[in-house]
Amino acid sequence: MIEVSSAQLNAWLVGLMLPLARVLGMISAAPLFSNGAVPVRIRLAVGVIAAMAILPALPPLPALDPGSGLGLAVFVQQILIGVVIGFVMRLVFAAVDVAGELIGLQMGLSFATFFDPQSGGQTGVLAEFMGLLASLLFLALNGHLLMIEVVVRSFDWLPIRPEPFAAIGWREAASTGAMLFASGLLLALPLVAALLITNIAMGVLTRAAPQINLFAVGFPITMSAGFVVLMLSLDAFAPVMTHFYEQGFEAIAVVVQALSSTP
């Protein structure tokens, strides 16, 4: 008869529970994984399968009692690490949404909104369009698989251990958000500049011919110019987004390593 001691049972629980907490934390915050259209059971199944697959590649885990206060604290810590990993990549998609909102505002399409299942709220049509393009490109580049790979590497960057986070890690996360939002502004800059020139030209035309109804003529011209510039800039969208994704994965590595309390 096989007998299992309490120490062996605790080791098995810790070996599965703590990696699963980090993986599920990433799935709950990462783009595409956390989409509301994906059923919770599917996300839970993906997390369990991923955790079971990466168990053999993990470094030795500390001996913890999963029912103790320290064990629960480490469990919550692993959830936070996974959430940080997913949150940093979500910032990339948030930068794209910022660019879409700015472009839609300049084109006069800020009033046209759709329900976004990703964020659970109303989003401008251009922001939704650019977000869908970014999501399709993320899938085409196997970004969802790279996210799981990043989680696996995070166990080397920040092993499971009962030590607090370093405060510098949160500062790195904040600076990463600022950098990515600035990148979103740069992404929208060509279209905003083109629409600004169009608005200046319309202002000069109205000054030269006051009888022209600016509200009847200006809106179609501005919207048409915006769509033309957007169509011409789609060829450069994929390389720019690829660079954004590379920045996002590099930022994840920097933030997770900065969270480690050891130099």
C-alpha positions in Angstrom: 0.0 0.0 0.0 1.4 3.4 -1.0 1.6 5.9 1.8 1.9 9.6 1.3 3.2 11.8 4.1 2.1 15.3 4.8 5.5 16.7 3.7 5.2 14.9 0.3 1.7 16.2 -0.1 2.7 19.7 0.7 5.6 19.5 -1.8 3.2 18.4 -4.5 0.8 21.1 -3.8 3.5 23.8 -3.7 5.0 22.4 -7.0 1.7 22.8 -8.8 0.0 25.6 -7.0 2.7 28.3 -7.2 3.5 27.9 -10.9 -0.2 27.7 -11.7 -0.8 31.0 -9.8 1.8 32.8 -11.9 0.5 31.4 -15.2 -3.2 32.2 -14.3 -2.1 35.7 -13.2 -0.6 36.3 -16.7 -3.7 34.9 -18.4 -6.0 37.1 -16.4 -4.2 40.3 -17.5 -2.5 39.6 -20.8 -4.2 40.7 -24.1 -6.1 38.1 -26.0 -5.9 35.6 -23.1 -8.1 37.9 -20.9 -10.6 38.6 -23.7 -14.2 38.5 -22.4 -15.2 36.4 -25.4 -13.0 33.5 -24.2 -14.9 31.4 -21.6 -13.4 31.2 -18.1 -13.2 27.4 -18.3 -11.1 27.6 -21.4 -8.7 30.1 -19.8 -8.5 27.9 -16.7 -7.8 24.8 -18.8 -5.1 26.7 -20.8 -3.5 27.8 -17.5 -3.5 24.3 -16.0 -2.1 22.7 -19.2 0.6 25.4 -19.5 1.6 25.0 -15.8 1.8 21.2 -16.1 3.9 21.6 -19.2 6.5 23.9 -17.6 6.8 22.0 -14.3 9.8 19.9 -15.4 11.7 23.0 -16.5 11.3 24.9 -13.2 14.2 25.4 -10.8 13.9 23.7 -7.3 11.0 25.2 -5.3 11.3 26.2 -1.6 9.9 24.0 1.1 6.7 25.8 2.1 3.5 24.8 3.9 0.7 25.8 1.5 -1.7 26.3 4.4 0.5 28.7 6.4 0.6 32.4 6.2 3.9 32.4 4.4 2.6 29.9 1.9 -0.4 32.1 1.2 1.7 35.2 0.9 4.0 33.5 -1.7 0.9 32.3 -3.5 -0.4 35.9 -3.8 3.1 37.1 -4.8 3.1 34.7 -7.7 -0.3 36.0 -8.9 1.0 39.5 -8.8 4.1 38.5 -10.9 1.8 37.0 -13.5 -0.5 40.0 -13.5 2.6 42.3 -14.0 3.7 40.3 -17.0 0.3 40.5 -18.6 -0.2 44.1 -17.7 3.1 45.3 -19.3 2.0 43.7 -22.6 -1.4 45.1 -22.3 0.2 48.6 -22.2 1.3 48.0 -25.8 -2.3 47.5 -26.9 -3.4 50.5 -24.8 -0.8 52.6 -26.7 -2.5 51.5 -30.0 -5.9 52.5 -28.5 -4.5 55.9 -27.6 -3.3 56.4 -31.2 -6.7 55.3 -32.6 -8.5 57.7 -30.3 -6.3 60.6 -31.3 -6.7 59.9 -35.0 -10.5 59.5 -34.7 -10.7 62.8 -32.8 -8.8 64.6 -35.5 -11.0 63.0 -38.2 -14.2 63.9 -36.4 -15.1 60.2 -35.8 -14.8 60.4 -32.0 -18.6 60.2 -31.7 -18.7 56.8 -33.5 -18.2 54.1 -30.9 -18.5 50.4 -30.7 -18.6 48.0 -27.8 -15.2 46.5 -27.2 -15.3 43.1 -25.6 -11.6 43.4 -24.8 -12.1 46.4 -22.5 -15.7 45.9 -21.7 -16.6 49.5 -22.7 -17.3 51.8 -25.6 -14.4 52.4 -28.0 -14.0 54.6 -31.0 -14.3 52.8 -34.4 -10.7 53.7 -35.4 -9.3 52.6 -32.0 -11.3 49.4 -32.4 -10.0 48.9 -36.0 -6.4 49.5 -35.0 -6.8 47.2 -32.0 -8.1 44.4 -34.1 -5.2 44.8 -36.5 -2.7 44.8 -33.6 -4.4 41.6 -32.2 -4.3 39.8 -35.5 -0.6 40.8 -36.0 0.1 39.6 -32.4 -1.4 36.2 -33.3 0.5 36.1 -36.6 3.8 36.6 -34.8 2.9 33.9 -32.3 2.8 36.5 -29.5 0.5 34.2 -27.4 3.2 31.5 -27.4 5.9 34.1 -26.6 3.8 35.2 -23.6 3.9 31.6 -22.2 7.7 31.5 -23.0 8.1 34.7 -21.1 6.3 33.2 -18.1 8.7 30.2 -18.2 11.7 32.5 -18.3 10.4 34.6 -15.5 11.0 31.7 -13.1 14.7 32.1 -13.9 14.6 35.9 -13.6 12.5 35.9 -10.4 12.4 32.4 -8.8 9.7 31.4 -6.4 10.9 32.3 -2.9 9.5 33.9 0.2 11.1 37.3 -0.3 9.4 40.7 -0.9 9.5 42.6 -4.1 12.1 45.3 -4.7 10.5 48.8 -4.9 12.5 49.6 -8.0 10.4 47.1 -10.0 7.3 49.2 -9.7 9.2 52.2 -10.8 10.3 50.3 -13.9 6.7 49.3 -14.6 5.6 53.0 -14.4 8.4 54.1 -16.7 7.5 51.4 -19.1 4.0 52.6 -19.3 5.2 56.2 -20.0 7.5 54.9 -22.8 4.8 52.9 -24.5 2.2 55.7 -24.3 4.7 58.0 -25.9 5.2 55.4 -28.6 1.4 55.5 -29.1 1.5 59.3 -29.7 4.3 58.8 -32.2 2.2 56.2 -34.0 -0.6 58.7 -34.4 1.7 61.6 -35.3 1.8 61.2 -39.1 -2.0 61.1 -39.4 -2.5 63.9 -36.9 0.0 66.0 -38.8 -1.7 65.3 -42.2 -5.1 66.1 -40.7 -3.7 69.3 -39.1 -2.4 70.4 -42.6 -5.9 69.6 -44.0 -7.6 71.7 -41.3 -5.2 74.6 -41.9 -5.9 74.4 -45.7 -9.7 74.4 -44.9 -9.2 77.5 -42.7 -7.3 79.3 -45.5 -10.0 78.3 -48.0 -12.8 79.6 -45.7 -10.9 82.9 -45.2 -10.5 83.3 -49.0 -14.1 82.3 -49.8 -16.3 83.1 -46.7 -19.5 81.9 -48.6 -18.3 78.3 -48.3 -20.1 76.4 -45.6 -17.2 75.0 -43.6 -19.4 72.5 -41.6 -20.9 71.1 -44.8 -17.6 70.8 -46.7 -14.9 70.5 -44.1 -16.1 67.3 -42.4 -16.2 65.1 -45.6 -12.8 66.5 -46.7 -11.2 65.9 -43.3 -12.6 62.4 -43.0 -11.6 61.5 -46.6 -8.1 62.8 -46.1 -7.8 60.8 -42.9 -8.9 57.6 -44.6 -6.5 58.1 -47.5 -3.5 58.8 -45.2 -4.5 55.8 -43.0 -4.7 53.5 -46.1 -1.3 54.7 -47.2 0.2 54.1 -43.8 -1.1 50.6 -43.3 2.0 49.2 -45.0 4.2 50.6 -42.2 1.8 49.4 -39.4 3.2 45.9 -39.2 6.9 46.8 -38.8 6.0 49.5 -36.2 3.8 47.1 -34.2 6.5 44.4 -34.4 8.9 46.9 -32.8 6.3 47.7 -30.2 5.9 44.0 -29.3 9.7 43.7 -29.0 9.7 46.7 -26.7 7.0 45.1 -24.7 8.8 41.8 -24.2 12.0 43.6 -23.3 10.1 45.7 -20.8 8.6 42.5 -19.2 12.1 41.1 -18.7 13.3 44.4 -17.2 10.4 44.8 -14.8 10.4 41.2 -13.6 14.2 41.3 -13.0 13.8 44.6 -11.2 11.2 43.1 -8.9 13.9 40.7 -7.6 15.3 41.9 -4.3 18.7 40.5 -5.1 21.1 42.4 -7.5 
